[in-house]
Amino acid sequence: MFKNRRKSMTSWAIESGTRDGKAEIPSENWGKASVPFFIEALAEYQKSAKNLVLDSRDGLNAKVDGILSRAKEIDFLQANLNLQQNQINNREAEIHELKDVLNGYKEEQPIGRFARVQAIPSIIHFPVLIILGIGEYFVTSSAIITLLGGVKREATLVAIAVALLTIMGAHLLGTMLKLRLDRQRPQESWVNKITVTLGIGLVLVIAFLAILRAGQTAGGGSTALQNILGRNDEIRSTYLVFLFFTLQLTFLFVGAVMAFLHYSPLAHQLHNAKRALVLEKMRLKRIQKRLAKLGSDLYLNREVVNAEIEAIKAKIELLGAEYVAICSSYKTANIHARRDELNASHPAMEEPQFTFEVNQFDDILSLAEKNFTRDRTEQ
């Protein structure tokens, strides 16, 4: 673009010089700075220099406007940053306190510390409970269907309820037993009574289900059972009752032990606090990233403005050199086209000096001295 402009201006200078030379412009009696071409060329290049300054100023003003328009956003983000940091500090203090409580004090008996420890994590505990529930369902579903007269839909719902009753009851039983170990939080007597009642009730349910399931299986005439126990129905029925009672009692025992080893309110609080800490740190990084982007995109100081001014001065110097060059092209074309002999050193042939002062950035320099965008992001 610069080359095309220079080529166009040079063509204009040669064309004007040739035309004026043929018309013997300027003449011998013309004074300095009287040639119309020089006046027009000087005005054109001063206009170009002014446009350079205005364009640069518009760019800096846009940057300043961006800084001012985002000042509230920076203040808001900074307040959020401080708030988030305080939350992280409080969360870390909470985690430290929970760990201290879980670890207990040195003189504490081991049983008290064990009451607060989570020996089995949730990632193992809940899948095992689901498997136990499914196993309990398959053990009892067939007998309940027979009991309800073969109505499969209702029997399936009852079998699911019974499986949940047994496994969730085992879970509650294990949890209550774990609570009894925590001497820092002694349980009321009625809680102990509920625990005993729940345990007795679950054992009775298991016993009734074992009798029901054994009665259904005993009539099946299993060859394997006949080979082991013979054809005595009483022995076979007794064996099946004990088999299903032991099997379902094992489900109950395993579920209770899993709940016993898993239950720990403090461990759950610690896990939730750690998870919350991770999320809060992620939010903090997002805020820091946003603040850093605002600071880098809208950074303005005296050095930046001075660099822009120096770039403008360099461009204006190039304009001045181009101005002198096209004036020389005009004079050469003018002298070659003249019929008379006009000395090239004639005062009229001296082009006016091209000068342009770049001094229109004082207000921007004053604002840049504050340099507030970078300062805020570094706090």
ChimeraX attribute file (.defattr): number of C-alpha atoms within 10 A of each C-alpha:
attribute: neighborCount
match mode: 1-to-1
recipient: residues
	/A:1	6
	/A:2	7
	/A:3	8
	/A:4	9
	/A:5	10
	/A:6	16
	/A:7	13
	/A:8	11
	/A:9	19
	/A:10	20
	/A:11	15
	/A:12	17
	/A:13	25
	/A:14	20
	/A:15	16
	/A:16	18
	/A:17	26
	/A:18	23
	/A:19	17
	/A:20	22
	/A:21	24
	/A:22	16
	/A:23	14
	/A:24	18
	/A:25	21
	/A:26	20
	/A:27	15
	/A:28	14
	/A:29	9
	/A:30	14
	/A:31	14
	/A:32	13
	/A:33	16
	/A:34	17
	/A:35	19
	/A:36	13
	/A:37	18
	/A:38	24
	/A:39	13
	/A:40	11
	/A:41	21
	/A:42	21
	/A:43	13
	/A:44	13
	/A:45	19
	/A:46	19
	/A:47	12
	/A:48	14
	/A:49	24
	/A:50	17
	/A:51	12
	/A:52	17
	/A:53	23
	/A:54	13
	/A:55	13
	/A:56	18
	/A:57	18
	/A:58	12
	/A:59	13
	/A:60	18
	/A:61	13
	/A:62	12
	/A:63	16
	/A:64	18
	/A:65	13
	/A:66	14
	/A:67	21
	/A:68	15
	/A:69	11
	/A:70	15
	/A:71	16
	/A:72	11
	/A:73	14
	/A:74	20
	/A:75	14
	/A:76	11
	/A:77	17
	/A:78	18
	/A:79	12
	/A:80	16
	/A:81	19
	/A:82	12
	/A:83	13
	/A:84	18
	/A:85	16
	/A:86	12
	/A:87	17
	/A:88	19
	/A:89	13
	/A:90	13
	/A:91	17
	/A:92	15
	/A:93	12
	/A:94	16
	/A:95	19
	/A:96	13
	/A:97	13
	/A:98	18
	/A:99	14
	/A:100	11
	/A:101	14
	/A:102	20
	/A:103	14
	/A:104	16
	/A:105	11
	/A:106	7
	/A:107	6
	/A:108	10
	/A:109	10
	/A:110	10
	/A:111	11
	/A:112	16
	/A:113	18
	/A:114	18
	/A:115	21
	/A:116	24
	/A:117	17
	/A:118	19
	/A:119	16
	/A:120	17
	/A:121	14
	/A:122	13
	/A:123	8
	/A:124	11
	/A:125	17
	/A:126	15
	/A:127	11
	/A:128	15
	/A:129	22
	/A:130	13
	/A:131	11
	/A:132	21
	/A:133	23
	/A:134	15
	/A:135	14
	/A:136	23
	/A:137	20
	/A:138	13
	/A:139	19
	/A:140	23
	/A:141	21
	/A:142	19
	/A:143	22
	/A:144	24
	/A:145	18
	/A:146	15
	/A:147	14
	/A:148	12
	/A:149	9
	/A:150	13
	/A:151	12
	/A:152	16
	/A:153	10
	/A:154	12
	/A:155	20
	/A:156	17
	/A:157	13
	/A:158	18
	/A:159	23
	/A:160	17
	/A:161	13
	/A:162	21
	/A:163	22
	/A:164	19
	/A:165	16
	/A:166	25
	/A:167	25
	/A:168	18
	/A:169	19
	/A:170	27
	/A:171	23
	/A:172	20
	/A:173	26
	/A:174	25
	/A:175	21
	/A:176	21
	/A:177	19
	/A:178	21
	/A:179	21
	/A:180	16
	/A:181	17
	/A:182	16
	/A:183	12
	/A:184	12
	/A:185	9
	/A:186	10
	/A:187	14
	/A:188	9
	/A:189	9
	/A:190	9
	/A:191	13
	/A:192	15
	/A:193	11
	/A:194	13
	/A:195	18
	/A:196	15
	/A:197	13
	/A:198	16
	/A:199	18
	/A:200	12
	/A:201	14
	/A:202	20
	/A:203	17
	/A:204	13
	/A:205	17
	/A:206	23
	/A:207	19
	/A:208	14
	/A:209	21
	/A:210	25
	/A:211	20
	/A:212	20
	/A:213	24
	/A:214	22
	/A:215	17
	/A:216	17
	/A:217	17
	/A:218	18
	/A:219	11
	/A:220	9
	/A:221	11
	/A:222	10
	/A:223	11
	/A:224	9
	/A:225	15
	/A:226	13
	/A:227	9
	/A:228	9
	/A:229	15
	/A:230	12
	/A:231	13
	/A:232	9
	/A:233	14
	/A:234	11
	/A:235	12
	/A:236	20
	/A:237	19
	/A:238	14
	/A:239	16
	/A:240	22
	/A:241	23
	/A:242	15
	/A:243	16
	/A:244	21
	/A:245	23
	/A:246	16
	/A:247	16
	/A:248	25
	/A:249	20
	/A:250	13
	/A:251	21
	/A:252	26
	/A:253	18
	/A:254	19
	/A:255	25
	/A:256	25
	/A:257	20
	/A:258	23
	/A:259	27
	/A:260	24
	/A:261	20
	/A:262	25
	/A:263	28
	/A:264	22
	/A:265	12
	/A:266	16
	/A:267	20
	/A:268	15
	/A:269	14
	/A:270	19
	/A:271	14
	/A:272	13
	/A:273	17
	/A:274	16
	/A:275	11
	/A:276	15
	/A:277	19
	/A:278	13
	/A:279	13
	/A:280	17
	/A:281	15
	/A:282	12
	/A:283	16
	/A:284	20
	/A:285	14
	/A:286	13
	/A:287	17
	/A:288	17
	/A:289	12
	/A:290	15
	/A:291	23
	/A:292	17
	/A:293	13
	/A:294	20
	/A:295	20
	/A:296	13
	/A:297	14
	/A:298	20
	/A:299	18
	/A:300	24
	/A:301	19
	/A:302	16
	/A:303	12
	/A:304	14
	/A:305	19
	/A:306	13
	/A:307	11
	/A:308	18
	/A:309	19
	/A:310	13
	/A:311	14
	/A:312	19
	/A:313	18
	/A:314	12
	/A:315	15
	/A:316	24
	/A:317	16
	/A:318	13
	/A:319	18
	/A:320	19
	/A:321	13
	/A:322	16
	/A:323	24
	/A:324	19
	/A:325	16
	/A:326	21
	/A:327	25
	/A:328	19
	/A:329	21
	/A:330	26
	/A:331	24
	/A:332	17
	/A:333	21
	/A:334	27
	/A:335	22
	/A:336	14
	/A:337	17
	/A:338	19
	/A:339	11
	/A:340	13
	/A:341	10
	/A:342	17
	/A:343	11
	/A:344	13
	/A:345	8
	/A:346	15
	/A:347	16
	/A:348	21
	/A:349	26
	/A:350	18
	/A:351	21
	/A:352	17
	/A:353	12
	/A:354	17
	/A:355	12
	/A:356	14
	/A:357	10
	/A:358	13
	/A:359	8
	/A:360	12
	/A:361	16
	/A:362	10
	/A:363	8
	/A:364	17
	/A:365	17
	/A:366	12
	/A:367	14
	/A:368	19
	/A:369	12
	/A:370	13
	/A:371	15
	/A:372	19
	/A:373	24
	/A:374	19
	/A:375	11
	/A:376	15
	/A:377	19
	/A:378	10
	/A:379	6
